[in-house]
Amino acid sequence: MDKINQFISIKRPIFFVVFFCAITISNAQDIASLYRQVNKSVVTIVTESKFLNDDQQLVNDESIGSGVLISNNGEVLTAAHVVDHAENIIVKFLNGEEIRAKVIKSAPVADIALLKLYWMPKEYEVARIGDSDDVSVGEQIAILGAPYGIEHSLSVGYISGKRKQETRTSGFVINEHFQTDASINQGNSGGPMFNLQGEVIGISSYIITESGGFQGLGFAATSNLAKKLVIDGNRRWTGISGFILDEKLAWIFNVPINGGILVESVVRFSPAYFAGIKGGFENIDINGERLIAGGDIILSVNGFPLTKESFENLDTNSLNKPSFFNQNIFVLKIWREGKVEEVKIKFKD
C-alpha cells in the first residue's frame, strides 16, 4: 500500500502540471493569433492643445492616446478626453504612417469620440465592432494601445464587471462601462478592448487608482454605447469645453436664469470657433472649483434652457429625439458682457 500511495502522490501532480501547461500554451497561441489579427487596426493618437496655466499664460501641451480604425472611410474610434481639446490631431499607424484627423462626433459624458482621417493610409485593417450585450463577466479580453507612449502594447485580462449609470445632463444616456483587470495606463486611453473573436467590445476610458498607476481597476465604454452615440448616433463635436453652472454659481456670474454652461475654452478652427463663441481668460477658484472665467455663458441650445429645473422636468425621450441632435445648425442663446445674444453653430456633414 505504501508503494501505491507513493506512486499516486508522485504521479498525480505530474498529470495536472502537464494538463495545465497544455491549456496555457493553447491560450497563449490564441492571444498571439488575436494580436496579429487586429494589430494593424490599432492606432496611436498624438494631440496638440493649448491651456491656461496658473500664471494666466497660454501654453502648448502634447499628449498621446490610442484608437482603432473602424471603417474604410477613415473613421477612428477613441476616447473623448483624448481629442476633445486638441487643435491638431495626428493618427499614427503600425507602418509608421502619420495622418491628420479631425473630431466629427463626441459624447464627453460617455468618454467616446469619432475621428475622421484626412486620407487613408497605405496599409491598414478595419476592426469589426462586436455586440457588447453578448459579453459576460469572466470572459477573457485583450486591450491594445500606447501606454506611456509604448505603441501597440498588449495587455490581457478578464471582464470583472459591467457598470451602468444614468446621466441626466447627457440627454438621459445610460452610461455603460466594462470593468477589467487588464492593465490600462496613461496612453492607453481610447484604445480598443477586443474579445477573443477579434471584435471591438469596448474603448479604454479611465482607471481608479490611489498610486496614480494601474491597480487592477480599469474601465472601458462598451461598443454598443459607442454605436448609439457616435457611430450610428449624431453627437456633434462643437469644440467647446465648459462647466455646468448650478443656481448658486449662476447668481455669482449674474446670469439671468438659474443655470447655464460657462464656456471655459474653444478649440481653434472648431464649429464653435467659427461661430464666434468666446472662451475664458482668467483662472478663478470658487468654493474649491477651479474655473476659467471671462467667456460666454450658454443659456439655451435649440430653445432648450440649460437649467437644473429644465433637466429635472424634462421628458426622458425629449433630448433623444433625432430632431435635437441631427440638425446641421445649433441655435445658442448666450450671456455676453451683460447682454443676451444669439449665435449659430453650423456643422458640415
SENUMAR-746175 format. One line per 5 residues: number of its first residue (from 1); their letters; for each residue x, y, z of N, C-alpha, C, O. Coordinates in steps of 0.1 Angstrom, whole numbers, plus 5000, padded with zeros to 4 digits. Layout:
NUM) a) X Y Z X Y Z X Y Z X Y Z | ...
//
This chain:
1) mdkin) 5008 4988 5000 5000 5000 5000 5009 5013 5000 5005 5022 4993 | 5020 5012 5008 5029 5024 5008 5034 5027 4994 5035 5038 4990 | 5037 5016 4987 5043 5018 4973 5032 5024 4964 5035 5033 4956 | 5019 5020 4966 5009 5026 4958 5007 5040 4961 5005 5048 4952 | 5006 5043 4974 5005 5057 4978 5016 5066 4973 5014 5078 4969
6) qfisi) 5028 5061 4974 5039 5068 4969 5038 5070 4954 5041 5081 4949 | 5033 5060 4947 5031 5062 4932 5021 5072 4929 5023 5081 4920 | 5010 5072 4936 4999 5082 4934 5003 5096 4937 5001 5105 4930 | 5010 5097 4948 5014 5111 4953 5024 5117 4943 5025 5129 4942 | 5032 5109 4936 5041 5114 4927 5035 5117 4913 5037 5127 4907
11) krpif) 5027 5108 4909 5021 5108 4895 5010 5119 4893 5009 5125 4883 | 5002 5120 4903 4991 5129 4902 4995 5144 4899 4990 5150 4890 | 5005 5149 4906 5009 5163 4903 5015 5164 4889 5013 5174 4882 | 5022 5154 4884 5027 5154 4871 5016 5155 4861 5017 5162 4851 | 5006 5147 4863 4994 5147 4853 4988 5161 4853 4985 5166 4842
16) fvvff) 4986 5167 4864 4979 5180 4864 4988 5191 4859 4983 5201 4852 | 5001 5190 4861 5010 5200 4856 5010 5200 4841 5010 5210 4834 | 5011 5188 4835 5011 5186 4820 4998 5191 4815 4998 5198 4804 | 4987 5189 4821 4974 5193 4816 4973 5208 4817 4968 5215 4807 | 4978 5214 4828 4977 5229 4829 4986 5236 4818 4982 5246 4813
21) caiti) 4998 5230 4816 5007 5235 4806 5000 5235 4792 5002 5244 4784 | 4993 5225 4789 4986 5224 4776 4976 5235 4774 4975 5240 4764 | 4969 5238 4785 4959 5249 4784 4966 5262 4783 4961 5270 4775 | 4977 5264 4790 4984 5277 4789 4990 5279 4776 4989 5290 4770 | 4996 5269 4770 5001 5270 4756 4991 5273 4746 4993 5282 4737
26) snaqd) 4979 5266 4747 4968 5269 4737 4963 5283 4739 4960 5290 4729 | 4961 5288 4751 4956 5301 4754 4966 5312 4748 4962 5321 4742 | 4979 5309 4750 4989 5319 4746 4989 5320 4731 4991 5330 4725 | 4987 5308 4724 4986 5308 4709 4974 5316 4704 4975 5323 4694 | 4963 5315 4712 4951 5322 4708 4953 5337 4709 4949 5344 4700
31) iasly) 4959 5341 4720 4962 5356 4722 4972 5361 4711 4970 5372 4706 | 4982 5353 4709 4992 5357 4699 4985 5359 4685 4988 5368 4677 | 4977 5349 4681 4969 5350 4669 4960 5362 4668 4959 5369 4658 | 4953 5364 4679 4944 5376 4680 4952 5389 4678 4948 5398 4671 | 4964 5390 4684 4972 5402 4683 4976 5405 4669 4975 5416 4664
36) rqvnk) 4981 5394 4662 4984 5395 4648 4972 5399 4639 4974 5407 4629 | 4961 5394 4643 4948 5397 4635 4944 5411 4636 4939 5417 4626 | 4945 5418 4648 4939 5431 4650 4949 5442 4650 4945 5454 4650 | 4962 5439 4651 4971 5450 4654 4972 5461 4644 4974 5473 4648 | 4970 5458 4631 4970 5469 4621 4959 5479 4622 4960 5490 4616
41) svvti) 4948 5475 4629 4937 5484 4630 4939 5494 4642 4932 5504 4643 | 4948 5491 4651 4951 5499 4662 4960 5511 4659 4970 5509 4652 | 4957 5523 4664 4965 5535 4661 4969 5542 4673 4963 5540 4684 | 4980 5550 4672 4984 5559 4682 4980 5573 4679 4981 5577 4667 | 4974 5580 4688 4969 5594 4685 4978 5604 4693 4979 5604 4705
46) vtesk) 4984 5613 4686 4992 5624 4691 4984 5637 4690 4980 5641 4679 | 4982 5644 4701 4974 5657 4700 4982 5669 4705 4991 5667 4714 | 4979 5680 4700 4984 5693 4705 4973 5702 4709 4963 5703 4702 | 4974 5707 4721 4963 5716 4726 4969 5728 4734 4981 5728 4736 | 4961 5737 4737 4966 5749 4745 4957 5750 4758 4945 5747 4757
51) flndd) 4964 5754 4769 4956 5756 4781 4962 5768 4788 4973 5772 4786 | 4954 5773 4797 4958 5785 4805 4964 5780 4818 4958 5773 4826 | 4977 5784 4821 4984 5779 4833 4981 5788 4844 4973 5798 4843 | 4987 5786 4856 4984 5794 4868 4989 5808 4867 4984 5817 4874 | 4998 5811 4857 5003 5825 4855 4995 5832 4844 4999 5842 4839
56) qqlvn) 4983 5826 4841 4974 5832 4831 4981 5832 4817 4977 5841 4809 | 4990 5823 4815 4996 5822 4802 4991 5810 4794 4989 5800 4799 | 4990 5812 4781 4985 5801 4772 4997 5793 4768 5007 5798 4761 | 4997 5780 4772 5009 5772 4769 5004 5760 4760 4993 5756 4761 | 5014 5754 4753 5011 5743 4745 5013 5730 4753 5021 5729 4762
61) desig) 5004 5720 4749 5005 5707 4756 5004 5696 4745 4995 5697 4736 | 5013 5686 4746 5012 5675 4736 5009 5662 4744 5015 5659 4755 | 5000 5654 4740 4996 5642 4747 4995 5630 4737 4994 5632 4725 | 4995 5618 4743 4994 5606 4735 4982 5598 4740 4980 5596 4752 | 4974 5593 4730 4964 5583 4733 4963 5572 4723 4973 5571 4715
66) sgvli) 4953 5565 4723 4951 5554 4714 4938 5554 4707 4929 5561 4711 | 4936 5545 4697 4923 5545 4690 4923 5532 4681 4932 5524 4681 | 4912 5531 4673 4910 5520 4665 4903 5524 4652 4893 5531 4653 | 4908 5520 4640 4901 5522 4628 4889 5513 4626 4891 5501 4627 | 4877 5519 4623 4865 5511 4623 4858 5511 4609 4848 5505 4608
71) snnge) 4864 5518 4599 4857 5519 4586 4867 5522 4575 4878 5527 4578 | 4863 5518 4563 4871 5521 4551 4870 5536 4547 4877 5540 4538 | 4862 5543 4554 4860 5558 4552 4869 5566 4561 4869 5578 4561 | 4878 5559 4569 4887 5567 4577 4882 5571 4591 4887 5580 4597 | 4872 5564 4596 4866 5567 4609 4874 5559 4620 4877 5547 4619
76) vltaa) 4878 5567 4630 4886 5562 4641 4879 5564 4654 4875 5575 4657 | 4877 5553 4662 4870 5554 4675 4881 5556 4686 4891 5549 4686 | 4878 5565 4695 4888 5568 4706 4880 5574 4718 4868 5574 4718 | 4887 5578 4728 4881 5584 4740 4880 5599 4738 4888 5605 4732 | 4869 5605 4743 4866 5619 4741 4877 5627 4748 4881 5638 4742
81) hvvdh) 4881 5623 4759 4891 5632 4767 4905 5632 4760 4913 5641 4763 | 4907 5623 4751 4920 5623 4743 4920 5634 4733 4931 5640 4731 | 4909 5637 4727 4909 5646 4715 4900 5658 4716 4901 5667 4708 | 4891 5659 4726 4881 5670 4726 4887 5684 4727 4881 5693 4722 | 4899 5685 4733 4905 5699 4734 4917 5701 4724 4924 5711 4725
86) aenii) 4918 5692 4715 4930 5692 4706 4928 5701 4694 4918 5701 4688 | 4938 5709 4692 4938 5718 4680 4944 5710 4668 4941 5713 4656 | 4953 5701 4670 4959 5693 4660 4959 5679 4664 4963 5675 4676 | 4955 5670 4655 4955 5656 4658 4962 5648 4647 4959 5649 4635 | 4971 5640 4651 4979 5631 4642 4976 5616 4646 4977 5613 4658
91) vkfln) 4972 5608 4636 4969 5594 4639 4981 5586 4632 4984 5588 4620 | 4987 5578 4640 4999 5570 4636 4995 5555 4635 4990 5550 4644 | 4999 5549 4623 4996 5535 4621 5008 5527 4623 5019 5532 4625 | 5006 5514 4623 5016 5504 4626 5028 5505 4617 5040 5503 4621 | 5026 5509 4604 5038 5510 4595 5045 5523 4596 5054 5526 4589
96) geeir) 5041 5531 4606 5047 5544 4609 5041 5556 4601 5045 5567 4604 | 5031 5554 4593 5025 5564 4585 5017 5573 4595 5009 5568 4603 | 5018 5586 4593 5011 5596 4601 5001 5604 4593 5005 5609 4582 | 4989 5605 4598 4978 5611 4590 4971 5621 4599 4967 5617 4611 | 4968 5633 4594 4960 5642 4602 4946 5638 4603 4941 5631 4594
101) akvik) 4939 5642 4614 4925 5638 4615 4917 5649 4623 4924 5659 4628 | 4904 5649 4622 4896 5659 4629 4885 5651 4637 4881 5640 4633 | 4880 5658 4647 4869 5652 4655 4856 5655 4648 4854 5667 4644 | 4848 5645 4646 4835 5648 4639 4823 5646 4649 4813 5652 4647 | 4825 5637 4658 4814 5634 4668 4820 5632 4682 4832 5627 4683
106) sapva) 4813 5635 4692 4819 5633 4706 4807 5633 4716 4798 5640 4715 | 4809 5624 4725 4800 5623 4737 4808 5623 4749 4811 5612 4755 | 4812 5635 4754 4821 5635 4766 4816 5628 4778 4824 5623 4786 | 4803 5629 4781 4798 5622 4793 4800 5607 4793 4801 5601 4803 | 4801 5601 4781 4804 5587 4780 4819 5585 4776 4823 5573 4775
111) diall) 4826 5595 4774 4840 5595 4770 4843 5587 4757 4851 5578 4757 | 4835 5591 4747 4837 5584 4734 4837 5595 4723 4829 5605 4724 | 4846 5593 4713 4846 5603 4702 4849 5595 4689 4855 5584 4689 | 4846 5602 4678 4848 5596 4665 4856 5606 4657 4853 5618 4656 | 4868 5601 4651 4876 5610 4643 4874 5606 4628 4869 5595 4625
116) klywm) 4878 5615 4620 4878 5613 4605 4892 5616 4600 4897 5627 4601 | 4898 5606 4593 4911 5608 4587 4910 5617 4575 4900 5617 4568 | 4920 5625 4572 4920 5634 4560 4923 5625 4548 4919 5629 4537 | 4930 5614 4549 4932 5605 4538 4935 5591 4544 4938 5590 4556 | 4934 5581 4536 4935 5567 4541 4950 5563 4540 4957 5567 4531
121) pkeye) 4955 5555 4550 4969 5550 4549 4971 5540 4538 4961 5535 4533 | 4983 5537 4535 4987 5527 4525 4984 5513 4530 4980 5505 4522 | 4986 5511 4543 4984 5497 4548 4975 5499 4561 4978 5507 4570 | 4965 5491 4561 4956 5492 4573 4947 5480 4573 4945 5473 4564 | 4941 5477 4585 4930 5468 4587 4919 5475 4594 4921 5483 4603
126) varig) 4906 5472 4590 4895 5477 4597 4890 5467 4608 4887 5456 4605 | 4888 5472 4620 4884 5464 4631 4869 5462 4630 4861 5471 4626 | 4864 5450 4634 4850 5447 4635 4844 5451 4649 4851 5449 4659 | 4832 5457 4649 4826 5461 4661 4817 5450 4666 4809 5445 4659 | 4819 5446 4678 4811 5435 4684 4799 5440 4692 4797 5452 4693
131) dsddv) 4791 5430 4696 4779 5433 4704 4783 5432 4719 4784 5421 4724 | 4784 5443 4726 4788 5443 4740 4778 5436 4749 4781 5432 4760 | 4765 5436 4744 4755 5429 4752 4757 5414 4753 4752 5408 4763 | 4765 5409 4744 4767 5394 4744 4779 5391 4753 4782 5379 4755 | 4786 5401 4759 4798 5399 4767 4794 5396 4782 4785 5403 4787
136) svgeq) 4800 5386 4788 4796 5382 4801 4808 5384 4811 4820 5384 4806 | 4805 5387 4823 4816 5388 4833 4824 5375 4834 4818 5364 4834 | 4837 5376 4834 4845 5364 4834 4852 5361 4821 4861 5353 4820 | 4847 5367 4810 4853 5365 4797 4867 5371 4796 4869 5382 4802 | 4875 5365 4789 4889 5370 4787 4889 5380 4775 4882 5378 4765
141) iailg) 4897 5391 4777 4897 5401 4767 4912 5406 4766 4920 5402 4773 | 4914 5414 4755 4927 5419 4753 4926 5434 4750 4916 5438 4743 | 4935 5442 4755 4935 5457 4753 4948 5460 4746 4959 5456 4750 | 4947 5468 4735 4959 5473 4728 4959 5488 4729 4949 5495 4729 | 4971 5494 4729 4973 5508 4729 4987 5512 4731 4996 5504 4728
146) apygi) 4989 5524 4736 5003 5530 4737 5005 5535 4751 5007 5547 4753 | 5006 5526 4761 5008 5530 4775 5022 5537 4776 5032 5532 4772 | 5021 5550 4781 5034 5558 4783 5041 5559 4770 5053 5561 4769 | 5034 5559 4759 5039 5561 4745 5045 5548 4739 5051 5549 4728 | 5044 5537 4746 5050 5524 4741 5039 5518 4732 5030 5512 4736
151) ehsls) 5040 5521 4719 5030 5518 4709 5027 5503 4707 5036 5495 4708 | 5014 5500 4704 5010 5486 4701 5013 5476 4712 5017 5465 4709 | 5012 5481 4724 5014 5472 4736 5001 5464 4738 4990 5469 4736 | 5003 5452 4743 4991 5443 4746 4990 5440 4760 5001 5438 4767 | 4978 5441 4766 4976 5436 4779 4963 5427 4779 4954 5429 4771
156) vgyis) 4963 5417 4787 4953 5407 4787 4947 5406 4801 4954 5407 4811 | 4934 5404 4801 4927 5402 4814 4913 5397 4812 4910 5390 4802 | 4904 5400 4822 4891 5395 4821 4881 5406 4824 4884 5417 4829 | 4869 5404 4820 4858 5413 4823 4854 5411 4838 4849 5400 4841 | 4856 5421 4846 4854 5420 4860 4840 5424 4864 4835 5421 4875
161) gkrkq) 4833 5432 4855 4820 5437 4858 4815 5445 4847 4822 5449 4838 | 4802 5448 4848 4796 5457 4838 4788 5468 4846 4779 5464 4854 | 4792 5480 4845 4786 5491 4853 4777 5500 4844 4781 5504 4834 | 4766 5504 4850 4757 5513 4843 4753 5525 4852 4753 5523 4864 | 4752 5536 4846 4748 5548 4853 4740 5558 4844 4744 5560 4833
166) etrts) 4729 5562 4849 4721 5572 4842 4726 5586 4844 4729 5590 4855 | 4728 5593 4833 4733 5607 4833 4723 5617 4828 4720 5617 4816 | 4718 5624 4837 4707 5633 4833 4711 5644 4823 4704 5648 4814 | 4723 5649 4825 4728 5661 4817 4732 5657 4803 4735 5665 4794 | 4732 5644 4800 4736 5639 4786 4724 5635 4778 4726 5629 4768
171) gfvin) 4712 5639 4782 4701 5635 4774 4696 5621 4779 4691 5613 4771 | 4698 5618 4792 4693 5606 4798 4700 5594 4791 4693 5584 4788 | 4713 5595 4788 4720 5584 4783 4723 5574 4795 4726 5579 4806 | 4722 5561 4792 4726 5552 4802 4741 5549 4799 4744 5541 4790 | 4750 5554 4807 4764 5551 4805 4767 5537 4809 4762 5532 4819
176) ehfqt) 4775 5530 4801 4778 5516 4804 4792 5514 4801 4797 5516 4790 | 4799 5509 4811 4813 5506 4810 4816 5492 4815 4810 5487 4825 | 4826 5485 4809 4832 5473 4814 4842 5476 4824 4851 5485 4822 | 4842 5468 4835 4853 5469 4844 4863 5457 4841 4858 5446 4838 | 4876 5460 4841 4885 5449 4838 4898 5450 4846 4901 5460 4852
181) dasin) 4905 5438 4847 4918 5438 4854 4929 5439 4844 4941 5438 4848 | 4926 5440 4831 4937 5441 4821 4943 5455 4823 4936 5465 4826 | 4956 5455 4822 4964 5468 4825 4960 5479 4816 4961 5478 4804 | 4956 5491 4822 4954 5503 4814 4962 5514 4821 4961 5516 4833 | 4970 5521 4813 4978 5532 4818 4977 5544 4809 4970 5544 4799
186) qgnsg) 4984 5555 4813 4984 5567 4806 4989 5564 4792 4999 5558 4790 | 4981 5568 4782 4984 5565 4768 4975 5554 4762 4973 5553 4750 | 4970 5545 4771 4960 5535 4767 4946 5541 4764 4938 5535 4757 | 4944 5553 4769 4930 5559 4767 4926 5559 4753 4934 5564 4744 | 4914 5554 4750 4909 5554 4736 4912 5541 4729 4907 5539 4718
191) gpmfn) 4921 5533 4735 4925 5521 4728 4914 5510 4729 4905 5511 4738 | 4913 5501 4719 4903 5491 4718 4904 5480 4728 4915 5475 4731 | 4893 5475 4733 4892 5463 4740 4886 5452 4731 4875 5454 4726 | 4893 5441 4729 4889 5431 4719 4884 5418 4727 4890 5415 4738 | 4874 5412 4722 4871 5398 4726 4880 5388 4719 4887 5392 4710
196) lqgev) 4879 5376 4722 4888 5366 4716 4885 5363 4701 4892 5356 4695 | 4873 5368 4696 4870 5367 4682 4875 5379 4674 4873 5379 4662 | 4882 5388 4681 4888 5399 4674 4879 5410 4671 4881 5419 4662 | 4868 5411 4679 4858 5422 4677 4860 5433 4688 4864 5429 4700 | 4859 5445 4685 4859 5456 4695 4847 5456 4703 4836 5457 4698
201) igiss) 4848 5454 4716 4837 5454 4725 4837 5466 4735 4828 5468 4743 | 4848 5474 4735 4849 5485 4744 4861 5494 4740 4869 5491 4732 | 4860 5506 4746 4870 5517 4743 4876 5521 4757 4868 5526 4765 | 4889 5519 4759 4895 5522 4772 4893 5536 4776 4894 5546 4768 | 4888 5538 4788 4884 5552 4793 4892 5557 4805 4898 5567 4804
206) yiite) 4891 5550 4816 4897 5555 4828 4900 5544 4838 4896 5533 4836 | 4908 5548 4849 4911 5538 4859 4908 5544 4873 4906 5556 4874 | 4907 5536 4883 4906 5540 4897 4919 5536 4904 4922 5525 4904 | 4925 5546 4909 4939 5543 4915 4942 5552 4926 4937 5564 4927 | 4950 5548 4936 4955 5556 4947 4969 5560 4944 4974 5569 4950
211) sggfq) 4976 5552 4936 4990 5554 4934 4993 5563 4921 5004 5568 4920 | 4983 5564 4913 4985 5571 4900 4987 5561 4889 4986 5565 4877 | 4991 5549 4892 4993 5539 4882 4982 5529 4882 4973 5530 4891 | 4982 5519 4874 4972 5509 4873 4972 5500 4885 4983 5495 4889 | 4960 5498 4891 4959 5489 4903 4948 5479 4902 4942 5475 4912
216) glgfa) 4945 5475 4889 4935 5464 4887 4921 5469 4885 4912 5460 4884 | 4919 5482 4885 4905 5487 4883 4905 5496 4870 4907 5508 4872 | 4903 5490 4859 4902 5498 4846 4888 5497 4841 4880 5488 4843 | 4884 5507 4833 4871 5508 4827 4871 5512 4812 4879 5520 4808 | 4862 5506 4805 4861 5508 4790 4846 5510 4787 4838 5502 4791
221) atsnl) 4844 5521 4779 4830 5523 4774 4826 5512 4765 4834 5508 4756 | 4814 5507 4766 4810 5495 4758 4808 5499 4743 4805 5510 4740 | 4810 5489 4734 4808 5491 4720 4794 5496 4716 4792 5504 4707 | 4784 5490 4723 4770 5494 4720 4767 5508 4724 4759 5515 4717 | 4774 5513 4734 4772 5527 4738 4779 5536 4727 4773 5546 4723
226) akklv) 4790 5532 4722 4797 5539 4711 4788 5539 4699 4788 5549 4692 | 4782 5528 4695 4773 5527 4684 4762 5537 4685 4759 5545 4676 | 4756 5537 4697 4744 5545 4699 4747 5560 4698 4739 5568 4693 | 4758 5564 4704 4761 5578 4705 4769 5585 4693 4765 5595 4688 | 4780 5578 4688 4788 5584 4678 4790 5577 4665 4794 5583 4655
231) idgnr) 4787 5564 4665 4789 5556 4652 4776 5557 4645 4776 5562 4633 | 4765 5553 4650 4752 5554 4644 4745 5567 4648 4737 5573 4641 | 4748 5572 4660 4742 5584 4666 4749 5596 4660 4758 5595 4652 | 4745 5608 4665 4750 5620 4659 4753 5631 4669 4749 5642 4668 | 4761 5627 4679 4765 5636 4689 4776 5645 4684 4788 5642 4683
236) rwtgi) 4772 5657 4679 4781 5666 4672 4792 5671 4682 4790 5674 4694 | 4804 5673 4676 4815 5679 4684 4815 5694 4681 4815 5698 4669 | 4815 5702 4691 4814 5717 4689 4828 5723 4691 4830 5734 4685 | 4836 5717 4699 4849 5724 4703 4848 5732 4715 4858 5739 4719 | 4837 5731 4723 4835 5739 4735 4839 5730 4747 4835 5718 4748
241) sgfil) 4847 5736 4756 4850 5730 4769 4843 5739 4779 4846 5751 4780 | 4833 5733 4787 4825 5742 4795 4823 5736 4809 4827 5724 4812 | 4817 5744 4818 4814 5739 4831 4799 5743 4834 4795 5754 4831 | 4792 5733 4839 4777 5735 4842 4775 5743 4854 4780 5739 4865 | 4768 5754 4853 4766 5763 4865 4753 5758 4872 4743 5756 4866
246) dekla) 4754 5757 4885 4742 5755 4893 4736 5768 4896 4741 5779 4892 | 4726 5768 4904 4718 5781 4907 4727 5791 4914 4727 5803 4912 | 4736 5786 4924 4744 5795 4931 4755 5801 4922 4757 5813 4923 | 4761 5793 4914 4771 5799 4905 4765 5808 4895 4772 5818 4891 | 4753 5805 4890 4746 5814 4881 4744 5827 4887 4745 5838 4880
251) wifnv) 4741 5827 4900 4738 5840 4907 4752 5848 4908 4752 5860 4906 | 4763 5841 4911 4776 5847 4912 4780 5853 4899 4786 5864 4899 | 4777 5847 4888 4781 5852 4875 4770 5862 4869 4771 5866 4858 | 4760 5864 4877 4749 5874 4873 4742 5870 4860 4739 5878 4852 | 4739 5856 4859 4733 5851 4848 4717 5853 4850 4712 5851 4861
256) pingg) 4710 5856 4839 4696 5859 4840 4687 5846 4843 4675 5848 4845 | 4692 5834 4842 4685 5822 4845 4692 5814 4856 4704 5817 4859 | 4686 5804 4861 4692 5797 4872 4701 5785 4867 4699 5773 4870 | 4710 5788 4858 4719 5778 4853 4727 5783 4841 4729 5795 4839 | 4731 5774 4833 4739 5777 4821 4752 5770 4820 4755 5762 4829
261) ilves) 4759 5771 4809 4772 5765 4808 4782 5776 4805 4782 5783 4795 | 4792 5776 4814 4803 5786 4813 4813 5780 4803 4818 5769 4805 | 4815 5788 4792 4825 5784 4782 4839 5787 4787 4842 5799 4788 | 4846 5777 4790 4860 5779 4795 4870 5780 4784 4879 5788 4785 | 4868 5772 4773 4877 5773 4762 4870 5769 4749 4860 5761 4750
266) vvrfs) 4875 5773 4738 4870 5769 4725 4882 5765 4716 4892 5773 4715 | 4881 5754 4710 4892 5749 4702 4893 5757 4689 4882 5759 4682 | 4905 5761 4685 4906 5768 4672 4902 5760 4661 4904 5748 4660 | 4895 5766 4651 4890 5760 4639 4879 5750 4641 4876 5742 4632 | 4873 5750 4653 4862 5741 4655 4849 5748 4651 4849 5760 4648
271) payfa) 4837 5741 4651 4825 5748 4647 4822 5759 4656 4817 5770 4652 | 4824 5758 4669 4822 5769 4679 4831 5781 4676 4827 5792 4678 | 4843 5778 4672 4853 5789 4669 4848 5797 4658 4848 5809 4658 | 4843 5790 4647 4838 5798 4635 4825 5805 4638 4821 5814 4631 | 4818 5800 4648 4805 5807 4652 4808 5819 4661 4799 5827 4663
276) gikgg) 4821 5821 4665 4824 5833 4673 4822 5832 4687 4822 5842 4695 | 4820 5820 4692 4818 5818 4707 4832 5820 4714 4842 5815 4709 | 4832 5827 4725 4844 5831 4732 4846 5823 4745 4837 5821 4753 | 4858 5818 4747 4862 5811 4759 4867 5821 4769 4868 5833 4767 | 4871 5816 4781 4876 5824 4792 4890 5828 4791 4898 5823 4782
281) fenid) 4895 5836 4800 4909 5841 4800 4914 5843 4814 4925 5848 4816 | 4907 5839 4825 4911 5842 4838 4908 5829 4847 4896 5825 4848 | 4918 5824 4853 4916 5813 4863 4911 5818 4876 4917 5828 4881 | 4900 5812 4881 4895 5816 4893 4891 5804 4901 4891 5793 4896 | 4890 5806 4915 4886 5795 4924 4874 5799 4932 4874 5808 4939
286) inger) 4863 5791 4930 4851 5794 4937 4847 5781 4945 4843 5771 4940 | 4848 5782 4958 4845 5771 4967 4852 5758 4963 4846 5747 4963 | 4864 5759 4960 4872 5747 4956 4871 5743 4942 4878 5734 4937 | 4862 5750 4934 4860 5747 4920 4869 5756 4912 4868 5769 4913 | 4879 5751 4904 4887 5759 4896 4881 5761 4882 4878 5751 4875
291) liagg) 4878 5773 4879 4872 5776 4866 4880 5786 4858 4888 5794 4863 | 4877 5787 4845 4883 5797 4836 4871 5807 4833 4862 5803 4825 | 4872 5818 4838 4861 5828 4837 4864 5838 4826 4875 5839 4821 | 4854 5846 4822 4855 5856 4812 4849 5853 4799 4848 5862 4790 | 4845 5841 4797 4840 5837 4784 4825 5838 4784 4818 5842 4793
296) diils) 4819 5833 4773 4804 5833 4771 4798 5823 4781 4804 5814 4785 | 4785 5825 4784 4777 5816 4792 4765 5812 4783 4757 5820 4779 | 4764 5799 4780 4753 5794 4771 4741 5792 4780 4741 5785 4790 | 4730 5799 4776 4717 5798 4783 4708 5788 4778 4701 5782 4785 | 4708 5785 4764 4699 5775 4758 4705 5771 4745 4713 5777 4739
301) vngfp) 4701 5758 4742 4705 5752 4729 4693 5748 4722 4685 5740 4727 | 4690 5753 4710 4678 5750 4702 4666 5751 4710 4656 5743 4709 | 4665 5762 4718 4653 5765 4726 4653 5758 4739 4643 5761 4747 | 4662 5749 4742 4662 5741 4755 4670 5749 4765 4682 5750 4763 | 4664 5754 4776 4671 5762 4786 4680 5752 4794 4676 5741 4798
306) ltkes) 4692 5757 4797 4702 5748 4804 4702 5751 4819 4711 5756 4825 | 4690 5747 4825 4689 5749 4840 4686 5736 4846 4682 5726 4840 | 4688 5735 4859 4686 5723 4867 4671 5719 4866 4668 5707 4865 | 4662 5729 4867 4648 5727 4867 4644 5721 4853 4635 5712 4853 | 4650 5726 4842 4646 5721 4829 4649 5706 4828 4642 5698 4822
311) fenld) 4661 5702 4832 4665 5688 4832 4657 5679 4840 4653 5668 4836 | 4653 5684 4852 4645 5676 4861 4631 5674 4856 4625 5664 4859 | 4626 5684 4849 4612 5683 4844 4611 5678 4830 4600 5677 4824 | 4622 5674 4824 4623 5670 4810 4618 5656 4808 4621 5647 4816 | 4610 5654 4798 4606 5640 4794 4618 5633 4790 4626 5638 4783
316) tnsln) 4619 5620 4794 4631 5613 4792 4634 5610 4777 4645 5606 4774 | 4625 5612 4769 4627 5610 4754 4630 5622 4746 4634 5622 4735 | 4628 5634 4753 4629 5647 4745 4642 5649 4739 4643 5652 4727 | 4653 5648 4747 4666 5651 4741 4672 5640 4732 4681 5642 4725 | 4665 5628 4733 4670 5617 4724 4663 5617 4710 4666 5609 4702
321) kpsff) 4654 5627 4708 4647 5627 4695 4657 5631 4685 4665 5640 4687 | 4657 5625 4673 4666 5629 4662 4667 5643 4659 4677 5649 4655 | 4655 5650 4660 4655 5664 4656 4664 5673 4665 4668 5684 4660 | 4667 5668 4677 4675 5677 4686 4690 5676 4681 4696 5687 4680 | 4695 5665 4679 4710 5663 4677 4713 5663 4662 4725 5665 4658
326) nqnif) 4704 5660 4653 4707 5658 4639 4706 5670 4631 4708 5669 4619 | 4703 5681 4637 4703 5694 4629 4717 5698 4625 4727 5695 4632 | 4718 5705 4614 4731 5710 4609 4734 5723 4615 4745 5729 4614 | 4724 5729 4622 4726 5742 4629 4721 5742 4643 4710 5738 4645 | 4730 5746 4652 4725 5747 4666 4724 5762 4669 4733 5770 4667
331) vlkiw) 4712 5766 4674 4710 5780 4678 4712 5781 4693 4705 5775 4701 | 4722 5790 4697 4725 5791 4711 4722 5806 4715 4724 5815 4708 | 4716 5807 4727 4714 5820 4733 4725 5820 4744 4727 5811 4752 | 4733 5831 4743 4745 5832 4752 4744 5845 4760 4737 5855 4756 | 4750 5845 4772 4751 5857 4780 4766 5862 4779 4775 5856 4783
336) regkv) 4767 5874 4773 4780 5880 4770 4780 5895 4774 4772 5903 4768 | 4789 5898 4783 4791 5912 4787 4777 5918 4791 4775 5930 4788 | 4769 5911 4799 4757 5916 4805 4745 5917 4795 4735 5923 4798 | 4746 5910 4783 4735 5910 4774 4733 5896 4768 4742 5888 4767 | 4721 5894 4764 4717 5881 4758 4719 5883 4743 4714 5892 4737
341) eevki) 4727 5874 4737 4729 5874 4723 4726 5860 4717 4725 5850 4724 | 4724 5859 4704 4721 5846 4697 4732 5843 4687 4736 5852 4679 | 4737 5831 4688 4747 5827 4678 4743 5813 4672 4735 5806 4678 | 4749 5810 4661 4745 5798 4654 4758 5790 4651 4768 5795 4645 | 4758 5777 4655 4769 5768 4652 4765 5760 4640 4755 5753 4641
346) kfkd) 4773 5760 4630 4769 5753 4618 4779 5741 4616 4791 5742 4619 | 4774 5730 4612 4781 5718 4610 4782 5713 4596 4772 5715 4588 | 4793 5708 4592 4794 5702 4578 4793 5687 4579 4800 5681 4587 | 4785 5681 4570 4784 5666 4570 4796 5660 4563 4797 5648 4562
//
